[in-house]
Amino acid sequence: MRKERTVSTQTPSHDVVILGSGIAGSTLGAVLARSGAKVLIADAGTHPRFAVGESMIPQLVAWLQVLAERYDVPEFQALTDATTINEKVSNTFGRKQHFGFMLHRPGQEPDPDESHQFVIPDALTSASHLFRQDSDAYLLRVAVGYGCDTRQQWRAEKIDFDDDGVTVTGTDGHVVRARYLVDASGFRSPLADHLGLREEPARFKHHSRSLFTHMIGVKPFDDVLDVPERSRPPVRWHNGTMHHLFERGWFWIIPFDNHESSRNPLCSVGVTLDPRLYPKPADLTAEEEFAQLLGRFPAVERQFEGARKVREWVSTGRLQYSSGKTVGRRWCLMSHAAGFLDPLYSRGMSNTFEIIHALAPRLLAALAEDDFTEDRFRYVEELEQGLLDYNDTLVNCSFIAFSHFRLWDAVFRVWGSGNTPGTLRINNALRKYRNDGDASVFDALEKVPNTGLWWPDNDDFKTLLDGTAQACAQYEAGEIDGDRAADIVLRLVRESGAVHEGFGWKDVDRRFIHPGRDQILDFLQWAAKSPVPALGTVGRESLDALLAAGAGSAAPIAGVNR
């Protein structure tokens, strides 16, 4: 890193240069340009292109709706509904109606009673499986439509900061000058490399590597597993994101053909596994290794009978990477350029949009005031690091628990119980903003004790996660067995003031969580009476909105147009 600053005689031609035209760079570019900034989005590749990270979650939809309304970019709304995205972007997107999980053991048929499903409440959102080559190209077009300049197939080779801005020189010798640099390029971040920001090794406890591709002919899991009616989930497995779990690993199945408007026969498939237990073989191709893994789990293997790849397999090393610092004077290392953990629970894109929401107002204010001091971006760094660290805690617990069903069942309940209130607090802020146009309601979302946790303003929930992590660590170390660890976590769930009984999170006989409108109403009434301030606020505000709309109506409780 440079020790001295110089003054350049070249006037910046742009306010902001963004490295990376993927979902992060294009969304941020559209927001900034719509607000009057002169933005250049530069990318070493071009669109359309393959990308993974395709499963949406309710918090992702909520943040995207906030960005659409706060910055008047209505085109974002097309991505927030599974039907609308197929009508307005392209007819290539699947639906994400649930998170589905089933545990597998080598050489055995799965026990249907060792499965879980969390159905996303229709009252909250209608999520999708994003076919990223189309969604990302669409967002770049949106950014260009609002005035962003672009340079595609242009790789940054040299980055120089001075008192007045940043100079980026490409491998072709072309020079770009701007007042601020955002690197949204991902793992191969030129800025992280230039400033030496990567932590070696990554600080995270979790370890995983991955194999993935797109395939055609993958059978719905419902068609290859015959189970008694009492063990069938409320929604077909094929209607959501399927997670096939095994010791220290999991397969994902993300279909794009499960929405009635989609004409896309492809399916995203992959596996992540702990390289400490499954070292990368030197004598197998990625395709051969995937087939070998399938051969260990009969039901999963049947799902792939007759399927074939439509693009080459990708085989990674360790997925986890982290950066010791993510903001500085005139620069930000954003989202997946800052770090990455694991695709389990599909938090990557949600984290991205939350970070964009934190960065955009600070950057626009810095441009207006010509003040790029690092302190004004401090919250962005706290958020980025917190999102990664809390996700590390949860995913590491999950991988530990995959070897023992009762412990995994307990961890599932910890994860799931925070999702709905974590989403409602964002929707409540958006509803207030719609009423009076006062953006300070979003500032209030940042005043939380646990920045980066998916339910960040409830200390009871943080205590629950901490206790879960401790029990899982004791099980991993051999200090207690799996049943004892499960008993500890399940007791914490039962006793936690952050967990509502109505959805079934406290009932070990309820493996399929499918909240209907009546259950949502009951949850909000319970939350509204809570002595925990954050929970009471979420409950009262959401309950008021639901009752105003009419408890029996079909309107979503979030009060968000779909």
Secondary structure, 3 states (H helix, E strand, C coil): CCCCCCCCCCCCCEEEEEECCCHHHHHHHHHHHHCCCCEEEECCCCCCCCCCCCECCHHHHHHHHHHHHHCCCHHHHHHHEHHHHHHHCCCCCEEECEEEEEECCCCCCCCCCCEEEEECCCCCCEEEECCHHHHHHHHHHHHHHCCCEEECCCCEEEEEEECCEEEEEECCCCEEEEEEEEECCCCCCHHHHHHCCECCCCCCCCCCEEEEEEEECCCCHHHCCCCCHHHCCCCCHHHCEEEEEECCEEEEEEECCCCCCCCCCEEEEEEEECCCCCCCCCCCCHHHHHHHHHCCCHHHHHHCCCCEECCCCEECCCCCECECCCEECCEEECHHHCCECCCCCCCHHHHHHHHHHHHHHHHHHHHHHCCCCHHHHHHHHHHHHHHHHHHHHHHHHHHHHCCCHHHHHHHHHHHHHCHHHHHHHHHHHHHHHHHHCCCHHHHHHHCCCCCCCCCCCCHHHHHHHHHHHHHHHHHHCCCCCHHHHHHHHHHHHHHCCCCCCCCCCCCCCCCEECCCHHHHHHHHHHHHCCCCHHHHHHHHHHHHHHHHHCCCCCCCCCCCCC
